[in-house]
């Protein structure tokens, strides 16, 4: 298909990553992300998560979070790594809605896209920016997960083999879980002209749907179950099971989210004035 | 083989209820440098943006090099200077040009060489490693012009290429455009009609969102058939009587109040002798002038036509 040239997409992704590391928005995300995780990992390095592996703590956790997830995460696992994973999955929307907010938004506002469109097709720009954002977010999560694994090996004695077994699932789960959020932001960033506004639209959509689902669940649980698939965190409980089978089940939904958000986003981007 | 590099059919664009452009049928000829002019709000930038594919038409269609503006095959065959697009602030401009060249298919090394070449064309080699926020408005304009010269496009569209540039830089940019016009088709929009007159062979005049006229510059400026004088003061209507005795004079046109302009049309069969006769006539009537040019200024003919 001549409208989708892989060499151009590769160049766009490379340039997008280069710009992300040079621009204020990219650095702001990395600093914010780094500081937050430095603080969390610092706390976890003093063994604060180890008591979560006790049967009493598991019982208390079962009241707070899903009992299945509490059992899967904290029974016979490295508690520090599990605590990191639970926090990481829970904070994905906060970081990703921010990190992926500027795929095309600022370039629409500044009209920089007008330098790109004589050289690239709109589909190439749209896909290139999406992949660039996925790479940026993935790299950040890979680095932070490896740090968490090292800390867990040090803190949770005799857990080397468990950490070695769980780290690849954790990294893969985090990457797969973030992708639909990046796709949601690719839709949000084509409708506005600034990254800030794009983040605001993304967060608003997310919060409105979360609230709506909570309210509807109270009266109509079936409809709430259906509605929960509109936003990307419907797969969260599956990823939190921390096993290959659940992860692969959750992974099956990722292409659907990417296609749905991506298709809507591209339809807007294709037809909009830039 | 196509003769028209761009063709529009009943092209129209509205913003809300407001029609910015309506029912535009134009053909831009291949190998001809064409100017797109008109007063503010005439629809120049809207038409330019539609031709470039930045805006989507509300009605009608456009073909560029025989293709739809969104066609993938058009990529790298046309290059564009957009009027108000901003470069990335935190990346050196030389690097940005390299990035754009790479997107046109140049290898990294070739892209670097191409970036150096186009920066040299706009006399900004020394600014290669500076970020966009360290450069003046005029320099950024020249960088934006430089990106339009990357590669060997078949069609170059330039929106206000000399706006915001000092006279020396304007001259050097005009000379680069002139040199490129031998190899490629160029379309220029500009408020500066001297630039259009200098660089273009044809001009398209827009008025209130509609096509007013599409003419050859030579026809508009009547270089061999008229003399334009800038007088010390506004000419009196009786000045026409002075030339009544000269059979070679075919018509007289007076400028608007304050323009101090007098245009004398003549039969050009007598060549320079006709011009000498007209000058003698003015001298005998004791009418002095500050400036005389052969033909008419595009600025003035376009203004007259738009009245």
Boltz contact constraints between the chains, C-beta under 6 A:
constraints:
  - contact:
      token1: [A, 2]
      token2: [B, 72]
      max_distance: 6.0
  - contact:
      token1: [A, 3]
      token2: [B, 72]
      max_distance: 6.0
  - contact:
      token1: [A, 11]
      token2: [B, 102]
      max_distance: 6.0
  - contact:
      token1: [A, 11]
      token2: [B, 103]
      max_distance: 6.0
  - contact:
      token1: [A, 15]
      token2: [B, 99]
      max_distance: 6.0
  - contact:
      token1: [A, 22]
      token2: [B, 90]
      max_distance: 6.0
  - contact:
      token1: [A, 22]
      token2: [B, 91]
      max_distance: 6.0
  - contact:
      token1: [A, 23]
      token2: [B, 90]
      max_distance: 6.0
  - contact:
      token1: [A, 110]
      token2: [B, 86]
      max_distance: 6.0
  - contact:
      token1: [A, 111]
      token2: [B, 85]
      max_distance: 6.0
  - contact:
      token1: [A, 112]
      token2: [B, 85]
      max_distance: 6.0
  - contact:
      token1: [A, 114]
      token2: [B, 54]
      max_distance: 6.0
  - contact:
      token1: [A, 114]
      token2: [B, 82]
      max_distance: 6.0
  - contact:
      token1: [A, 114]
      token2: [B, 85]
      max_distance: 6.0
  - contact:
      token1: [A, 115]
      token2: [B, 85]
      max_distance: 6.0
  - contact:
      token1: [A, 118]
      token2: [B, 78]
      max_distance: 6.0
  - contact:
      token1: [A, 118]
      token2: [B, 79]
      max_distance: 6.0
  - contact:
      token1: [A, 118]
      token2: [B, 80]
      max_distance: 6.0
  - contact:
      token1: [A, 119]
      token2: [B, 75]
      max_distance: 6.0
  - contact:
      token1: [A, 119]
      token2: [B, 103]
      max_distance: 6.0
  - contact:
      token1: [A, 119]
      token2: [B, 104]
      max_distance: 6.0
  - contact:
      token1: [A, 120]
      token2: [B, 103]
      max_distance: 6.0
  - contact:
      token1: [A, 121]
      token2: [B, 72]
      max_distance: 6.0
  - contact:
      token1: [A, 271]
      token2: [B, 56]
      max_distance: 6.0
  - contact:
      token1: [A, 273]
      token2: [B, 55]
      max_distance: 6.0
  - contact:
      token1: [A, 274]
      token2: [B, 54]
      max_distance: 6.0
